[in-house]
Amino acid sequence: MDLTRSPLALPFPDMPQIAGAVPRVARARYKDWDRCDLTFVELAEGTSVAGVFTRNVCCSTEVEMGREQVKAGHARALVVNAGNSNAFTGYRGREAVEQIMAQVADGLGCAHNEVFVSSTGVIGVPLPKDKARDGVAAVMQAEPCSWQDAAATIATTDTFDKGASASAMLGETRVELVGIVKGSGMIAPDMATMLGYIFTDAAVAPAFLQECLSRANAGTFNCITVDSDTSTSDTVLAFATGKAGNALLDGWDAPGADAFFAAVQDVCRQLAHLVVRDGEGASKFIEVRVSGAASDESARRVALAIANSPLVKTAIAGGDANWGRVVMAVGKAGEPADRDRLSIGFGGTWAARDGQPVPDYDEAPVAEHLAGQEIRVEADLAMGDGSATVWTCDLTHGYIDINADYRS
């Protein structure tokens, strides 16, 4: 499959090393490709872990096991397989995951449930246990690599490597956070095929780390959509090694807790935006803002109806200021709305106000806005104080080209 770099791609940032988190990559050769496809991150003893996972009921074994593993709150390793999602593979898929966990646990001298495994790629093909065994053996002996190498190795149809970083002051101690993510298609909110991993040297209690990640996820990864399809494998994991030496963050009253959460939220938002920027076939990054809804959750559902509408997305792809399609999307969302109160705008210019076209509406500034790569769509329902922002991309023929040929 020939994948052209997204026109919305951003360069991979300089990212610091995280004490207690050492990435390595190797070739398991899950597919016939000339690249590394197995990522391994060794984590310090006592590392806290938190996670959010897909709600797709046909999820992979990796997701099922991960949900249970995070309850224990600690991790020693992460293994990510690219090219095979190992989803819908029954007992054979579970055996492959258990083999990987046992092999890594034996090598590190840790409990099996401290080894987290993720897989991404084609659905319905059992992960080859022989290739996994050889790949794990190779990666555990490999030299440490950069975060960009790790980001490249977890990718499938991604056209660029995705990473983000942030820092926070916890009292007198500076802590660092880095994150990598993969995702380009089969992306929709509902814990949004997407895998994301965040690493920090901060000392954070598992329960508080989980609260921070869940809150951050709600307004970032769960507010993006490329094609409205929720993957069987979606996972975001956060690991806190505790090597920065700060006083343990165990709740919102701990010094620096708000600063740490802000940094987690920042990294999640950056990574979520990068996934949208690499939406399969995307040529425009679209922000949808909904205000005046009955509640924030109602606003979010309306915003997603707009963002997921093929008619809205194709109109924006063609630079067509067809605000009637946004009206349609608001109306189909099933949320409280009143046609005669609704206002629609693009890039700060209102095309319709209070249920009717704006008098003397000039489409020229809207057309100019839609000709760019950064698009903003606004809908004011005038029903209440609820608001939400979601992010998506346009829908072009490139999406069809990629997904009609995905398994080759």
C-alpha positions in Angstrom: 0.0 0.0 0.0 1.5 3.3 -1.1 0.8 5.9 1.6 1.5 9.6 0.9 2.5 11.7 3.8 -0.5 13.7 5.0 -0.4 17.4 4.0 -1.5 18.2 7.6 1.6 16.4 9.1 3.6 18.0 11.8 7.3 17.3 12.5 8.2 14.9 15.3 9.1 17.0 18.3 12.3 16.8 20.4 11.3 14.6 23.4 13.2 14.0 26.6 14.2 10.6 27.9 12.0 9.4 30.8 14.0 7.9 33.7 12.6 4.4 34.3 11.2 4.0 30.8 13.5 2.5 28.1 12.1 1.9 24.6 13.4 -0.7 22.2 12.2 -2.0 18.8 12.8 -5.1 16.6 11.5 -7.0 13.6 9.0 -9.7 14.3 8.0 -9.7 10.6 4.3 -10.0 11.2 3.8 -8.8 7.6 5.9 -8.9 4.5 7.5 -5.5 5.1 11.0 -4.1 5.6 10.6 -2.3 8.9 10.5 -2.8 12.7 7.1 -3.9 13.9 7.5 -4.8 17.6 8.0 -2.2 20.3 9.1 -3.0 23.9 9.3 -0.5 26.7 11.0 -1.7 29.9 9.6 0.1 33.0 11.2 0.6 36.4 9.9 -1.5 39.4 7.0 0.2 41.1 5.8 2.0 37.9 2.1 3.0 38.2 -0.2 2.4 35.3 -3.6 3.6 34.2 -5.6 2.9 31.0 -8.7 3.6 29.0 -9.9 1.1 26.4 -12.4 0.7 23.5 -16.0 -0.1 24.4 -16.3 -2.1 21.1 -17.9 -5.4 22.3 -15.8 -7.3 19.7 -12.6 -6.1 21.3 -9.3 -8.0 21.2 -7.8 -10.2 23.9 -5.2 -7.5 24.5 -8.0 -5.1 25.5 -9.8 -7.6 27.6 -6.7 -8.5 29.6 -5.5 -4.9 29.8 -8.8 -3.9 31.4 -8.1 -6.4 34.2 -4.4 -5.7 34.5 -4.8 -2.0 35.2 -6.8 -2.8 38.3 -3.6 -4.0 39.9 -2.1 -0.6 39.2 1.5 -1.5 38.4 3.5 -2.3 35.2 7.0 -3.5 34.3 6.8 -3.6 30.5 4.8 -2.7 27.4 4.8 -4.7 24.2 3.1 -3.4 21.0 2.7 -5.5 17.9 2.0 -3.8 14.6 0.5 -5.4 11.5 -1.9 -7.8 13.2 -4.6 -6.7 15.6 -5.1 -10.2 17.0 -8.8 -9.4 17.4 -11.6 -11.9 16.7 -9.1 -14.7 17.0 -10.5 -16.7 19.9 -8.3 -18.9 22.1 -5.4 -18.8 19.7 -5.2 -15.0 20.1 -5.3 -15.3 23.9 -2.5 -18.0 23.8 -0.3 -15.6 21.8 -0.8 -12.8 24.3 -0.2 -15.1 27.3 3.0 -16.4 25.6 4.3 -12.8 25.2 3.5 -11.9 28.8 5.2 -15.0 30.1 8.3 -14.6 28.0 8.8 -10.9 29.0 7.9 -11.6 32.7 10.5 -14.4 32.8 13.1 -12.1 31.3 12.4 -9.3 33.8 11.6 -11.4 36.8 8.2 -9.8 37.3 4.5 -10.9 37.5 2.8 -11.8 34.2 0.1 -9.2 34.8 2.7 -6.4 34.9 3.4 -7.0 31.2 0.9 -5.0 29.0 0.4 -6.1 25.4 -1.3 -4.2 22.5 -1.7 -5.2 18.9 -2.9 -3.3 15.8 -3.5 -4.2 12.2 -5.7 -6.6 10.3 -8.6 -8.1 12.2 -9.3 -11.9 12.2 -5.8 -13.2 11.8 -4.2 -14.9 14.9 -0.9 -13.4 16.0 1.8 -15.9 14.9 3.3 -17.2 18.1 6.5 -18.2 16.5 7.1 -14.7 15.1 6.1 -13.2 18.4 8.5 -15.4 20.3 11.4 -14.5 18.1 10.5 -10.9 18.0 10.3 -10.6 21.8 13.6 -12.4 22.2 15.2 -10.0 19.8 13.7 -6.8 21.2 14.7 -7.6 24.8 18.3 -7.7 23.6 18.1 -4.7 21.4 19.8 -1.3 22.1 17.6 1.4 23.5 16.0 3.6 20.8 14.4 7.1 20.5 10.8 7.8 21.1 10.4 8.6 17.4 11.7 5.1 16.5 9.1 3.7 18.9 6.3 5.9 17.4 7.3 4.7 13.9 7.2 1.0 14.9 3.7 1.0 16.4 2.3 2.5 13.2 0.3 0.8 10.5 -1.4 3.1 7.9 0.0 6.2 9.6 1.8 8.6 7.2 3.9 10.3 9.8 5.3 9.6 13.3 3.3 11.1 16.2 4.7 12.3 19.5 4.1 15.0 22.1 5.7 16.2 25.3 5.0 18.4 28.3 6.4 19.2 31.7 5.1 20.3 35.1 6.4 21.7 38.3 5.4 19.6 41.3 6.7 21.9 44.1 10.4 22.3 43.4 10.5 19.2 41.2 10.2 19.3 37.4 8.6 16.3 35.9 8.5 15.3 32.3 5.8 13.6 30.2 6.1 12.2 26.7 3.5 10.4 24.5 3.4 8.5 21.3 0.3 7.5 19.4 -0.7 5.6 16.2 -4.0 6.0 14.4 -5.2 7.1 11.0 -8.4 5.3 10.2 -11.1 3.4 12.1 -11.1 6.3 14.5 -14.2 7.4 16.5 -14.8 8.6 20.0 -15.8 5.9 22.6 -12.2 5.1 23.3 -11.2 6.3 19.7 -7.4 1.6 14.9 -5.8 3.9 17.8 -3.1 3.1 20.3 -1.5 5.8 22.6 1.1 5.6 25.3 2.1 8.2 27.8 5.2 8.0 30.0 6.2 10.3 32.9 8.9 10.2 35.5 6.5 11.6 38.1 5.6 9.6 41.2 1.8 9.2 41.0 -0.5 6.8 42.8 -2.3 4.4 40.4 -5.8 5.6 41.4 -4.9 9.2 40.8 -3.1 8.5 37.6 -6.3 6.7 36.4 -8.5 9.7 37.3 -6.2 12.1 35.5 -6.1 9.9 32.3 -9.9 9.3 32.3 -10.6 13.0 32.7 -8.1 14.0 30.0 -9.4 11.3 27.7 -13.0 12.6 27.9 -12.1 15.9 26.3 -9.4 14.8 23.9 -9.3 11.2 22.5 -13.0 10.9 23.0 -13.6 14.1 21.1 -12.0 13.1 17.8 -13.4 11.2 14.8 -12.1 10.4 11.4 -14.7 8.0 10.1 -17.1 7.2 13.0 -15.8 3.6 13.3 -14.7 2.5 16.8 -11.8 0.1 16.7 -11.6 -3.3 18.3 -8.2 -2.5 19.7 -8.2 1.1 21.0 -6.1 1.6 24.0 -4.4 4.5 25.8 -2.1 3.6 28.7 -0.2 6.0 31.0 2.9 4.9 33.0 4.4 6.8 35.9 7.9 5.6 36.8 8.3 7.7 40.0 12.0 8.4 39.1 11.7 12.3 39.3 11.7 12.1 43.1 8.6 14.3 43.8 6.3 13.7 46.7 3.7 11.1 45.7 0.7 12.6 43.9 -2.2 10.7 45.5 -5.1 13.1 45.0 -6.2 16.6 43.9 -5.1 18.1 47.2 -1.5 17.0 46.6 0.9 19.9 45.7 1.3 20.1 42.0 -1.7 17.9 41.2 -3.4 20.4 39.0 -0.2 21.2 37.1 0.3 17.5 36.5 -3.2 17.0 35.3 -2.9 20.0 32.9 0.3 18.4 31.5 -1.5 15.0 31.0 -4.4 16.8 29.3 -1.9 18.8 27.1 -0.2 15.6 25.9 -3.5 13.9 25.2 -4.8 16.8 23.3 -1.7 17.1 21.2 -1.7 13.4 20.4 -5.5 13.4 19.6 -5.0 16.3 17.1 -2.1 14.4 15.4 -4.4 11.4 14.8 -6.9 13.6 13.1 -4.2 15.3 11.1 -3.3 11.9 9.7 -6.9 10.9 9.0 -6.8 8.6 6.0 -7.0 10.8 2.9 -7.4 14.0 5.0 -6.6 17.4 3.5 -8.2 19.6 6.1 -8.2 19.7 9.9 -11.6 20.6 11.2 -12.7 21.9 14.6 -16.4 21.8 15.3 -17.6 24.1 18.1 -21.1 23.8 19.5 -22.5 26.3 22.0 -25.9 27.0 23.5 -26.9 23.4 23.9 -29.0 21.9 26.7 -25.9 20.4 28.3 -22.2 19.8 27.6 -23.0 16.2 26.7 -25.8 17.2 24.4 -23.4 19.7 22.8 -20.8 16.9 22.3 -23.4 14.6 20.6 -24.4 17.4 18.3 -20.8 18.2 17.5 -20.1 14.6 16.7 -23.1 14.4 14.4 -21.7 17.3 12.4 -18.1 15.9 12.5 -19.3 12.5 11.4 -21.5 13.6 8.6 -20.2 12.4 5.2 -22.0 15.3 3.5 -20.5 17.9 5.8 -17.0 16.4 5.4 -17.2 16.1 1.6 -18.5 19.7 1.3 -15.5 20.9 3.3 -13.2 18.8 1.2 -14.5 20.6 -1.9 -14.5 24.1 -0.2 -18.3 24.3 -0.5 -19.8 26.6 2.1 -23.0 24.5 2.2 -24.2 25.4 5.7 -27.5 23.6 5.0 -25.6 20.3 5.6 -24.6 21.5 9.0 -28.3 22.3 9.8 -29.1 18.7 8.7 -26.5 17.2 11.0 -27.7 19.2 14.0 -31.2 18.1 13.3 -30.4 14.4 13.0 -28.4 14.3 16.3 -31.5 13.6 18.4 -30.7 16.4 20.9 -32.8 19.4 21.9 -32.7 21.9 19.1 -35.0 24.5 17.6 -34.7 25.3 13.9 -35.8 28.9 14.6 -33.0 29.6 17.1 -30.1 27.8 15.3 -27.1 29.8 14.0 -24.3 28.3 11.7 -20.9 29.8 10.9 -17.5 29.1 9.4 -14.3 30.5 10.6 -16.0 33.3 12.6 -18.4 34.4 9.9 -22.1 33.6 10.5 -24.0 32.3 7.5 -27.3 31.8 9.3 -28.6 33.3 12.5 -31.8 32.6 14.4 -33.0 30.0 11.9 -32.6 32.0 8.7 -29.8 33.1 6.4 -28.0 36.2 7.5 -29.2 39.3 5.5 -26.7 40.4 2.9 -24.6 37.3 3.7 -21.2 37.5 1.8 -19.9 34.0 1.1 -16.4 35.3 0.0 -14.7 35.2 3.5 -16.2 31.8 4.2 -15.0 30.5 0.8 -11.5 31.9 1.6 -11.6 30.2 5.0 -12.6 26.8 3.5 -9.8 27.0 1.0 -7.3 26.7 3.9 -6.2 23.6 5.8 -7.4 24.7 9.3 -11.3 24.8 9.3 -13.7 25.9 12.0 -17.4 25.1 12.0 -19.6 26.7 14.6 -23.2 26.0 15.6 -25.1 27.9 18.3 -28.3 26.2 19.4 -29.5 29.0 21.8 -31.1 26.4 24.0 -28.9 26.6 27.1 -25.3 26.8 28.4 -23.9 23.5 27.1 -20.8 23.6 24.9 -18.3 21.2 23.3 -15.5 21.1 20.8 -14.6 18.1 18.7 -12.0 17.6 15.9 -12.3 15.7 12.6 -11.0 15.9 9.1 -12.5 16.1 5.6 -13.5 13.1 3.6 -11.7 12.7 0.3 -11.3 9.9 -2.3 -8.0 9.1 -0.6 -9.9 7.5 2.2 -11.5 5.1 -0.3 -8.2 4.3 -2.0 -6.6 3.4 1.4 -9.4 1.3 2.8 -10.3 -0.5 -0.5 -6.7 -1.9 -0.5 -6.1 -2.2 3.3 -5.2 -5.9 3.5 -2.7 -5.9 0.7 
